[in-house]
Amino acid sequence: MTEEEKRAAIAAYREQKVESGIYALSCLPSGQRWVGSALNLGTIRNRLWFTLRLGHDRHPGLQNAWNAHGEDAFDFEILERLKADDLGAGRDRRLKERLLQWAEALQATRI
């Protein structure tokens, strides 16, 4: 995460303007892709990288690719941003629907 991204995440947290949405991880050498949903897009990349570095990921395929190719082989991308107002009361259901659509469209594994 760049310094600018860190500052933006901290500012968003302080202002309670946290964005939820869908993200993707790609392993460039293997071509594997994973998609996930996050309630806070501003912090998800750091959390993922920290978990993968420790080897505690709950998704063996992702952890195996990370171990085989290393951090520099991965690309992190935010696919869709959803504001709290857009999600409404059915936030979790809406995120799951969008996650399923992205996973199908990209032929990616859901995490």
C-alpha positions in Angstrom: 0.0 0.0 0.0 1.4 3.4 -1.0 1.7 6.2 1.5 -1.1 8.0 -0.4 -3.4 5.0 -0.1 -2.6 4.7 3.7 -3.5 8.4 4.2 -6.7 8.0 2.2 -7.7 4.9 4.2 -7.0 6.7 7.5 -8.9 9.8 6.4 -11.9 7.6 5.2 -11.9 5.8 8.5 -11.9 9.0 10.4 -14.7 10.5 8.3 -16.6 7.2 8.2 -16.6 7.2 4.4 -15.5 3.6 4.2 -16.1 2.0 0.8 -17.2 -1.6 0.5 -16.8 -3.6 -2.7 -15.1 -6.3 -4.8 -11.4 -6.8 -5.3 -9.3 -9.2 -7.3 -5.9 -10.8 -6.8 -4.0 -12.1 -9.8 -0.9 -14.3 -9.8 0.9 -13.1 -12.9 3.1 -16.2 -13.5 0.3 -18.8 -13.1 -2.6 -16.7 -14.4 -4.7 -17.7 -11.4 -7.2 -15.2 -10.1 -9.2 -14.8 -6.9 -12.0 -12.4 -6.1 -13.3 -11.3 -2.7 -15.6 -8.8 -1.1 -14.6 -6.4 1.6 -16.4 -4.1 3.9 -13.4 -1.8 3.8 -11.5 -1.6 0.5 -9.1 0.9 2.0 -7.5 -1.8 4.3 -8.1 -5.1 2.6 -4.9 -5.2 0.6 -2.8 -4.8 3.7 -4.7 -7.4 5.6 -4.4 -9.9 2.8 -0.7 -9.3 2.4 -0.1 -9.6 6.1 -2.0 -12.9 6.3 -0.3 -14.3 3.3 3.2 -13.4 4.5 2.5 -15.2 7.8 1.2 -18.2 5.9 -2.2 -18.2 7.6 -4.4 -17.8 4.6 -7.5 -20.0 4.7 -7.5 -20.5 0.9 -4.8 -23.1 0.2 -4.6 -22.4 -3.6 -3.9 -18.7 -3.0 -1.4 -19.5 -0.2 0.4 -22.1 -2.4 0.6 -19.6 -5.3 2.0 -16.9 -2.9 4.6 -19.3 -1.5 5.6 -20.5 -4.9 5.9 -17.1 -6.7 6.2 -14.5 -3.9 4.6 -11.2 -3.3 6.0 -9.4 -6.4 4.1 -11.9 -8.6 0.7 -10.7 -7.4 -1.4 -7.9 -8.6 -4.2 -6.4 -6.4 -7.1 -4.6 -8.1 -10.3 -3.0 -6.9 -13.0 -4.1 -9.3 -16.0 -2.3 -7.9 -16.7 0.2 -5.2 -20.0 0.3 -3.4 -20.9 3.1 -1.0 -23.0 2.3 2.1 -25.9 4.2 0.6 -25.8 2.0 -2.5 -25.8 -1.2 -0.5 -28.7 -0.3 1.9 -30.0 -2.7 4.5 -29.1 -5.9 2.5 -25.4 -5.1 2.4 -24.1 -8.6 2.9 -26.5 -10.1 0.3 -25.6 -7.4 -2.2 -21.9 -7.9 -1.8 -22.3 -11.7 -2.2 -24.3 -11.2 -5.4 -21.7 -8.9 -6.9 -18.9 -11.2 -5.8 -20.6 -14.2 -7.5 -21.1 -12.1 -10.7 -17.4 -11.0 -10.8 -16.1 -14.6 -10.0 -18.2 -15.9 -12.9 -17.2 -13.1 -15.3 -13.4 -13.5 -14.5 -13.5 -17.3 -14.0 -11.9 -16.6 -10.7 -12.0 -18.4 -7.4 -14.0 -16.7 -4.6 -12.2 -16.0 -1.4 
